[in-house]
Amino acid sequence: MEGSVYVDLFATKGIEYLLVLSFLPMLAVFWKFLNTTVEVAPALAYAGATAGAPTPWFSLPHGIFYHQGHTWAEPESDDVVRVGIDDFAQKLVGMPSSLELPERGAYVEQGEKALSLNVDSRSIDVLSPVEGEVVALNEEAIKDPSLINNDPYGNGWLMKVKVPKMKTNLRNLLCGDLAGAWMEKNVDALRARMAGEVGMVLQDGGMPVAGIAKNLSPEGWDDIAKEFLLTA
């Protein structure tokens, strides 16, 4: 017909079909990405554990798992962890005169009493962060308990525990942002107790003095310590 233009509908649709077909593989890849569950190998999970937002009062190093009773566990291998008390606990209690640790071969339970800190003739129980067999003790810390004050996550470690169910034990502990939020909550609770007594428990510069609990309450400091260490 004169003046009319012939359009090949099949050719036009063919181009659209080609565009759709070329898009389908991309859609499939995107869909697979959205529905993929990322699994992290346990070893990488341990190494990548990081602390949350640090508080200026208490250190919270990377690569360590924290129990809410203020002890910590650091994996050394697939079934052995080092155990100690955290910076909050050592500043709260102060310098112990001696330590009471379980014997090698003893079996400790996660969340149960494992050791004691003797301070000013009083004994403060401390909970184990993991369950397992005690395979080593830090003899240097036993001889010189001040190591836990000067280097709580390093030379001040207390014992090594062989843990038969590593994943389960670590799953019950805190790391990363959860550890940071938990520590901030403890700091807030401590600040509330310190209200009105700031001069007694802070050094120049606003950092807590060693033995915070004793400075807050000379008579009942051990009760304060037990409250935060969950042994009250």
C-alpha positions in Angstrom: 0.0 0.0 0.0 1.3 3.4 -1.0 2.6 5.5 1.9 2.6 2.7 4.4 5.7 1.3 6.1 6.1 -2.4 6.5 7.3 -3.4 10.0 8.5 -6.9 10.6 7.0 -7.7 14.0 8.9 -10.9 14.3 12.2 -9.2 13.8 11.3 -6.5 16.5 10.1 -9.2 18.9 13.2 -11.2 18.2 15.4 -8.3 19.4 13.3 -8.1 22.6 13.5 -11.8 23.2 17.3 -11.6 22.8 17.5 -8.8 25.4 15.3 -10.8 27.8 17.4 -13.9 27.3 20.6 -12.0 27.8 19.2 -10.6 31.1 18.1 -14.0 32.5 21.6 -15.2 33.4 22.3 -12.0 35.3 19.0 -12.3 37.1 19.8 -15.9 38.1 23.2 -14.9 39.5 21.6 -12.0 41.5 18.9 -14.4 42.9 21.5 -16.9 43.9 23.5 -14.2 45.7 20.4 -13.1 47.6 19.7 -16.6 48.8 23.1 -17.8 49.6 24.1 -18.4 53.2 27.7 -17.6 53.8 29.5 -20.1 56.0 32.7 -19.1 57.7 35.3 -21.8 58.7 35.7 -22.0 62.5 39.4 -21.1 62.3 38.6 -17.9 60.4 35.8 -17.1 62.7 38.1 -17.3 65.7 40.8 -15.2 64.1 38.3 -12.6 62.9 36.6 -12.1 66.2 36.9 -8.4 67.0 35.8 -6.3 69.9 33.1 -3.7 69.5 33.5 0.0 70.2 36.3 0.2 72.8 35.6 2.0 76.1 38.3 4.4 77.3 38.1 2.8 80.7 38.7 -0.8 79.9 40.5 -2.6 77.1 38.7 -5.2 75.0 41.2 -6.7 72.6 40.4 -8.4 69.3 40.4 -12.1 68.8 39.2 -12.9 72.3 35.8 -14.3 73.5 34.3 -12.9 76.7 32.2 -14.5 79.4 29.7 -12.2 81.1 31.4 -13.0 84.4 34.4 -11.1 83.1 36.6 -13.9 82.1 37.9 -14.5 78.6 39.0 -17.4 76.3 41.4 -17.2 73.4 41.7 -20.2 71.1 45.2 -21.5 70.7 44.3 -24.5 68.6 41.2 -26.5 67.5 40.6 -27.7 71.1 42.7 -25.6 73.5 42.0 -22.1 74.8 43.9 -19.8 77.1 41.8 -18.4 80.0 42.1 -15.3 82.1 40.2 -12.4 83.7 39.5 -9.3 81.7 40.6 -5.7 82.3 37.3 -4.8 83.9 37.6 -7.5 86.5 41.2 -6.7 87.4 40.5 -3.0 87.8 37.3 -3.7 89.8 39.0 -6.1 92.3 42.5 -4.6 92.4 45.8 -6.5 92.9 45.3 -10.0 94.5 47.8 -11.3 97.0 47.4 -14.8 95.7 45.5 -17.0 93.3 43.6 -20.3 93.8 43.6 -22.2 90.5 42.3 -25.7 89.7 44.9 -28.5 89.4 46.0 -29.8 86.1 43.6 -32.5 85.0 40.6 -30.9 86.8 37.4 -30.5 84.8 35.8 -27.0 84.8 32.3 -26.2 83.7 31.3 -23.1 81.7 29.7 -20.5 83.9 30.7 -22.3 87.1 33.4 -21.4 89.7 36.8 -22.2 88.4 39.3 -20.1 90.4 39.5 -17.5 93.2 41.3 -14.2 93.7 42.5 -13.5 97.2 42.4 -9.8 98.0 42.8 -8.2 101.4 42.1 -11.6 103.1 38.9 -12.0 101.1 38.3 -14.6 98.4 36.5 -13.6 95.2 35.3 -16.5 93.1 35.6 -16.3 89.3 33.7 -18.3 86.7 35.1 -20.4 83.9 34.3 -19.1 80.4 34.5 -22.6 78.9 34.0 -26.3 79.8 36.8 -28.8 79.6 40.0 -30.2 81.2 42.7 -27.9 82.7 45.9 -28.8 80.8 48.2 -26.1 81.9 48.6 -23.4 84.6 50.5 -20.1 84.4 53.1 -20.7 87.1 54.5 -17.1 86.6 51.1 -15.6 87.4 50.8 -17.9 90.5 54.2 -16.6 91.7 53.4 -13.0 90.8 49.6 -12.3 90.7 50.3 -8.6 89.7 50.8 -10.0 86.1 47.0 -10.1 85.8 46.8 -6.4 86.6 49.7 -5.4 84.4 48.9 -7.6 81.4 45.5 -9.4 81.8 45.3 -10.6 78.2 49.0 -11.5 77.8 51.4 -12.6 80.5 48.6 -12.6 83.0 46.7 -15.5 81.5 45.7 -18.1 84.2 45.2 -21.5 82.7 44.8 -23.5 79.5 41.7 -25.7 79.0 41.2 -28.5 76.5 37.6 -27.9 75.2 35.9 -30.9 73.7 33.1 -28.8 72.2 34.8 -25.7 71.0 32.0 -24.3 68.7 29.4 -24.8 71.4 31.5 -23.1 74.0 32.5 -20.1 71.9 28.9 -19.7 70.7 27.9 -19.0 74.4 30.5 -16.2 74.7 30.6 -12.6 73.4 32.8 -11.1 70.7 32.7 -8.3 68.2 29.9 -5.7 68.6 28.1 -7.8 71.2 31.2 -7.7 73.4 31.4 -4.0 73.0 27.8 -3.4 73.8 28.0 -5.7 76.9 31.1 -3.8 78.2 29.4 -0.5 77.7 26.4 -1.7 79.7 28.8 -2.7 82.5 30.5 0.7 82.4 27.1 2.4 82.6 26.2 0.3 85.7 29.6 1.2 87.3 29.1 4.9 86.5 25.7 4.7 88.3 27.4 3.3 91.4 30.2 5.9 91.2 27.8 8.9 91.1 28.7 11.1 94.0 32.0 9.4 94.6 33.9 10.3 91.5 36.8 11.8 93.3 37.4 8.5 95.2 37.5 6.2 92.2 38.9 8.2 89.3 42.5 9.2 88.8 43.5 12.6 87.2 42.3 12.3 83.6 39.2 10.4 84.5 40.5 6.9 84.5 39.4 4.4 87.2 41.8 3.6 90.0 42.8 0.0 90.7 40.4 -1.6 93.1 37.3 0.4 92.1 35.0 -1.7 94.3 37.0 -1.1 97.4 37.1 2.6 96.8 33.3 2.6 96.3 32.6 0.6 99.5 35.5 -0.3 101.8 33.1 -2.5 103.9 31.2 -4.3 101.1 33.6 -4.1 98.1 33.7 -7.8 97.8 29.9 -7.9 97.4 30.2 -5.3 94.5 32.9 -7.5 92.9 30.8 -10.6 93.2 27.8 -8.7 91.7 29.7 -7.8 88.5 31.6 -11.2 88.3 28.2 -13.0 88.6 29.2 -14.9 91.7 27.0 -13.1 94.2 
